């Protein structure tokens, strides 16, 4: 994974090589500081900061120019591990490590600017963000204020629906969240590790061994989860801990004399590694995993060889503009992403070159102003002499202000949307209302083809679009061996027993099926989950789930199994044929056991241009933001498999697109899609009657006497 990245900033004045003593006990010896230990920030570390923040900003503004700019986050994690470990072990050696004071110093350094940008992001969201993104943006601001944004993003990426969400305005705070969690955990680990060292009268080697073990376990977790759970690997703190650990190891290692030629070689190789990572890694690079070892090791090596340029050309890193960027990297990092996210909504179009350049200039200007009037006064002014308890209380108060500013509007919007949608549901379910699927399936509704609906009258409201699921995913399972079924519909002893299985596109049908199941006397067991749909897929990671599905679907006396799955628009004809064959092979096992299989053909997918149009348009007719079906000439694998097994499918695609292949985004004031391929629960409700008719027809045909 490498699609998004952001750069945390790390705070205190840098020092030379850290002392390696681990306690104030007289039995613990202290290593001397590195001879060239400056009291000012180390110029080499400032240069690394400048490189990292420039890489990320350029990556976000011009992603094709520097495809691996996301590695900047790894650079900063290493720097943080080095600086914070050095500070902690110095304080521990002096017997002055106080957790409250340490955390208060972190709060003074990071929170004022961070909370200011979050407040500004809230104002920008409420003023300019598309209605469909407002609640999502506010949610990310709340998560960032609480410094859990990395876990919010990890959960969204695991959530099949959340994975399709547009990047939120505070997404870049995920790395700050990892950073803050590191600040909480690492002092506790240092205390624990050094306390054990004192008892055994062992110093540096014990601490170093502990850090190496922790880092090694974290790296192993990273290597495994990058392929098995890539979103978790990218955002989760335990998976990223080894990157801090590499910096910590450098801080603990004793000072070594390095020959000039060796230092030059290390400098050249390390910077080459960083530049290679930034320009040749891309979104397809499995990350962090093995790939992250290159930028992490390169950064650790550059810190380890010390601040003095090993040769004349290397002294360019001391150039004043580079040092200034490094010094202001925190503010640049904070401001760049909200401006990038909100600017297209303000100009109502994609940004041109001059506008992107203007955004970079504005980012730098806001960073400089923030440092001058917010960061430095808090960091070095009267508050620097305040008691830790006072600082932490003020920090908590500031967080409460931001939470209220972002959270209360989100609650109001969500409550209003839910009430509006509930009021409109009865109208949507009425086939004579020309709302939702009725607009295309009821011929009487053609006379209302040219009627328009204001954006503020849409159902669901654009502000609640991402939340319009109506419990469709209550039974939804992530990748795991067994899907535990849920029951919807009739509980009558004579109910027709039906199973519904598939991925998120099967889950989208649940709101509509709930509406009709009792009336049709159907008892529906729902087997829906992400990945590994019911087929003869040879993927070994799916074998356990396939076996479990076979066991449940074939042994529960079902009259029929409804199956559906995402018809991916970019799949080639060959891939479609292969998937169809895999579907058919599995379906035959049910058919041979006397169980009917009823495929439900999938809805079309939405181009990004239509989704963007939906978010920015003020009035909608049937043609507004519509698109042409992109799968013309490429059959749904479900359709191919239906022919292969001689089954009969349910085809509701005429509810989405008219006879010319034009697919509206809004039908009768009902928004059809919540993202690029999932329908809204409201539209699912409007499909209910038609879905029931078609399934009943197929069921009846199977029980009719054959001639």
C-alpha positions, 0 to 999 in steps of 0.5 A: 500500500502506498496511496496516501502518506503524511509526515509527523514532526518531531519536536525537541532540540536535537543533540549529538549522539545520545548517552547510553546510560539507563538509570541514575543508579551509581552502578550504571556507567554512562557513555560520553556524548558524541564530541560534536554535540550541538545544542542547536538542531542538527543540520543533517536531521533538518535536511532529512525533515526538509526532504521528507516533507517536500516528498510528501507535499509533491506526492500529494500535489503531483502524484505522478512526479514523485510516486513514492513520496509517501516514504517521508513518513518512514523518515520521520518515524526514524528521526522520532525514535532517535530523538525521543529515545535519546531524550528519555534515556538522558532523563532516566540517567539523570533520575529526572524522567517524569511522565507528566512533564514529558507528555506536557512537553509533547503537548506544548510542542504539537497540539497548538498548531495541530488543533488550530489546523483542525479548527480551520479544517472544520470551518473549511468543511462546513463552508465548502465541502460537498454535502456528500462528504461533510459528515465523513470529513467531520468524522476524520477531524474527530478521530484526528483530535483524539489521535486515533485517526490511524485506527479509523482509517484502518477500520475504514479500509477493512470495511468494504464500504469505507474503503471506497470513501474519498480521502477525508480532510484530516487523513494526514493526521494518521501519522501524527496519531501513530506518533502520539501513541508512540509518545505514550507507549515508549516512555513506559517501555523505557521505564520498564526496560531500564528498571530491569537493567538496574536490578541486574546492574546491566546498562546499555546492552540490556536496553539495546537488546530490548529495543532490538527484540521489540523492533524485530517482532514489529518488523516481522509483523510488518512483513506478514501483514503487508501481504495478509492485511495491507491496510492494517499494516500501513496504519497500525501502530504496532506494525510501524513500531520497528521504524521508531525502533531503528532510530532508537537503536542508533540513539543507544549505540555507543559512539564509533569512530568512522573513517572519512571514506566510510562515512562518505560511502554511507552518506552516498548510499543512504541518500541514493536509497532515499531518492530511489524510494521516493521516485521509484516506489509507487502505489503498487509497491507492497508497503511498508513490509520489505520495501520500507526497510530501504528508507528506514535503514537509509535514514538511520544510517545518515543519523548514525554517521553524524551531522558533519558533511563527509565531503564538500558537496554534502554541505549543501544540506546546510543551505539556509532554505533547506534548513528553513523548510526542515524547521517549518516542516511541521506546519507545512505538513499540517496545512498542505493536505486540507488545502489540497482536499478543499481547493477543488470544491472551492474552484468547482473544478480540477486544479491547474498548474498555477493553482497547485503552485499557489497551494504550495506557496499558501501552505508554506506561508501558513506554516511560517505564520503558525510557527511565528505566532502559535508554535513558538510562543507556546513552546518558548513563552510563559506556558513553557514554565507552567506546571505539567498539570496545567499544560495537560489541562489546557491541552485537554480543553483545546481538544474539547473545543475542536471535538465540539466544533466538529462533532456537534454539526456531525450529530445534527446532520446525521440526526436530520438525515435519518429522520428525513430518510425514514419519512420518505421510505413509505413513499419510496416503497409505493410502486406508484410514486415514481421514486427510485426504481419505479422511475424506470420500471413503471411505464407510467413514470415516463411522463415525469422524466423531465421533472427535477429535484433540488439537491436539498430534497434528495433521498437520502440526503447527500450529507447522509449518503455514505451512511445510507445502509439501513443495517445492510452490513449487520451480518457482513463478515470480513475475511475469515474461515466461516460466515455466521448467517443471520436470519431475516424474514418469516419465522413461520414453520411453513416458510420457504427457506432461502439462502442469500450469499455473496459479497457486499453487493449481496448485502446491498439487497438486504434492505429490500429483501427485508421489506418483502420477506415476511409478506412472501413467507420467506425465511432468508439466511444471509451468508455475506462477507468480504472476499471468497464468494461462493465459487470453486476459486482455487485460492488457498486462502479461500478454501476454509470459507468455501468448505464452510459455505458448502457445508451450510448451504447444502445441509440446511434444506434450502429451497433456493440459494440467491447468489450475487457478486460485484461485476468488476468493470475492469475485468477482462473477458478471459477473467470473466469466463474464468470466474463464471466457470468457478461459479458454475462448478460450485453451483452444480453441487447445490443443483445436484442436491436438489437446491435451486440456484438463482443468480441476481445479476449485478448493477453497473459501476459508476465512473468517477466523473458521475460521482463527482457530478453528484457531489457538486450539482444543485438540481437533478433530472433523470439525465443529470450526472448520468453515464453510459454502461461501461460493461457493454459487450462484457457479460457479468460472470454470473450471467455466463455461469447461469447459462453454463448450469441451465439456471434462470437469473434475476435481471434487474439492470433495467432498474438502473439503466434505460433501453439506451444504456443511460444510467441515471445517478438520481431516479425520482429524487432517490440517489441510486449509488452511495459510491462507485458501485454500491447502491443506497439502502433507499434505492434497495428499498425501492427495488423490493417489490420487483426483486420479490416478483422475479424471485417468486416467478423463478421459484414458482417455475421450479415447482411447476409440473414439467410437460 
